[in-house]
Amino acid sequence: QVQLVESGGGLVQPGGSLRLSCAASGIIFSSRYMTGWYRQAPGKQRELVALIGNAGTPVYGDSVKGRFTIARDNAENIVYLKMNSLRPEDTAVYYCCARLIDIRPARDFWGQGTQVTVSS
């Protein structure tokens, strides 16, 4: 059974930083999986934040480029998201995603989400 458990969310002031972690069990991080983060704000669709594959080349959503950094530890099965220069519009529930990419269609596994609130 696949489980993704997020941690690290919370309340932060504008301009501040947070680091999210996602620990995976039931899968092994490998070239078969892209892993990363999506977010969903109230009344909005879920959107891509960042994804990373085994080759280590990440993909970022346009709104977070230059501010957020994703990293993955294959030995520990953990994916991280370092968020700098946070803005109120970054407020959302952040979901960890593991995407099995060697099947068609690809299959997504999701965590429960962690709340990030950026407010003064």
C-alpha positions as CSV (number, residue, x, y, z in Angstrom):
1,Q,0.0,0.0,0.0
2,V,1.4,3.4,-1.0
3,Q,1.5,6.1,1.6
4,L,2.8,9.6,1.2
5,V,3.0,11.7,4.4
6,E,3.6,15.4,4.2
7,S,5.1,17.6,7.0
8,G,6.4,21.1,7.4
9,G,3.4,23.2,6.7
10,G,2.3,26.1,8.8
11,L,1.9,29.9,9.2
12,V,4.7,32.1,7.9
13,Q,5.0,35.9,7.2
14,P,5.3,37.2,3.7
15,G,9.0,37.0,2.6
16,G,9.6,34.0,4.9
17,S,10.6,30.5,4.2
18,L,9.3,27.0,4.9
19,R,10.5,23.5,4.0
20,L,8.0,20.7,3.2
21,S,8.9,17.1,3.4
22,C,7.1,14.0,2.0
23,A,8.0,10.6,3.2
24,A,6.9,7.7,0.9
25,S,6.3,4.1,1.8
26,G,5.1,1.2,-0.3
27,I,7.1,2.4,-3.3
28,I,10.8,2.9,-4.1
29,F,11.9,6.1,-5.6
30,S,13.5,5.2,-8.9
31,S,13.3,6.1,-12.6
32,R,9.8,4.7,-12.6
33,Y,8.5,7.6,-10.5
34,M,8.3,11.4,-10.8
35,T,7.7,12.9,-7.4
36,G,6.8,16.3,-6.2
37,W,4.2,18.8,-5.2
38,Y,0.9,20.3,-6.3
39,R,-1.2,22.9,-4.4
40,Q,-4.8,23.9,-4.2
41,A,-6.1,27.2,-2.9
42,P,-9.7,27.7,-1.9
43,G,-11.9,28.1,-5.0
44,K,-9.0,27.3,-7.4
45,Q,-7.9,24.2,-9.3
46,R,-5.0,22.1,-8.2
47,E,-1.8,23.4,-9.8
48,L,1.7,22.1,-10.3
49,V,4.3,23.4,-7.9
50,A,7.3,21.2,-8.8
51,L,8.2,17.7,-10.0
52,I,11.5,15.9,-10.1
53,G,12.5,12.6,-11.7
54,N,15.4,10.2,-11.2
55,A,17.6,12.2,-13.5
56,G,17.3,15.1,-11.1
57,T,16.0,17.7,-13.6
58,P,13.1,19.5,-12.0
59,V,10.0,21.0,-13.5
60,Y,8.5,24.1,-11.7
61,G,5.2,25.9,-12.0
62,D,5.7,29.4,-13.5
63,S,4.5,31.2,-10.3
64,V,7.2,29.6,-8.1
65,K,10.3,29.6,-10.4
66,G,13.3,31.2,-8.8
67,R,11.7,31.0,-5.3
68,F,11.1,27.3,-4.7
69,T,13.5,24.4,-4.9
70,I,12.6,20.7,-5.0
71,A,15.0,17.9,-4.1
72,R,14.7,14.1,-3.7
73,D,16.5,11.6,-1.5
74,N,16.2,8.3,-3.2
75,A,17.9,6.4,-0.4
76,E,15.4,7.7,2.2
77,N,12.3,7.9,-0.2
78,I,11.8,11.5,0.8
79,V,11.0,14.5,-1.4
80,Y,11.5,18.1,-0.2
81,L,10.3,21.5,-1.2
82,K,12.2,24.5,0.0
83,M,10.0,27.6,-0.3
84,N,11.6,31.0,-0.1
85,S,10.3,34.6,-0.5
86,L,6.8,33.4,0.3
87,R,3.8,35.5,-0.8
88,P,0.2,35.6,0.4
89,E,-0.8,34.0,-2.9
90,D,1.3,30.9,-2.0
91,T,-1.3,30.1,0.6
92,A,-2.8,26.7,-0.2
93,V,-2.9,23.1,0.8
94,Y,0.2,21.5,-0.6
95,Y,-0.1,17.9,-1.8
96,C,2.7,15.4,-2.3
97,C,2.4,13.4,-5.5
98,A,4.2,10.2,-6.7
99,R,3.6,9.5,-10.4
100,L,4.2,6.1,-11.8
101,I,5.4,6.9,-15.3
102,D,6.2,3.6,-16.9
103,I,2.6,2.6,-17.4
104,R,-0.1,4.1,-19.7
105,P,-1.9,6.1,-18.4
106,A,0.5,7.2,-15.7
107,R,-0.9,6.6,-12.2
108,D,-0.8,9.2,-9.4
109,F,-0.5,8.6,-5.7
110,W,-1.4,11.5,-3.3
111,G,-0.7,12.5,0.2
112,Q,-3.3,14.0,2.5
113,G,-2.0,17.5,2.1
114,T,-0.4,20.1,4.4
115,Q,-1.6,23.6,4.9
116,V,0.7,26.5,4.1
117,T,-0.6,30.0,5.1
118,V,1.4,33.1,4.3
119,S,0.0,36.1,6.2
120,S,1.2,38.9,8.4
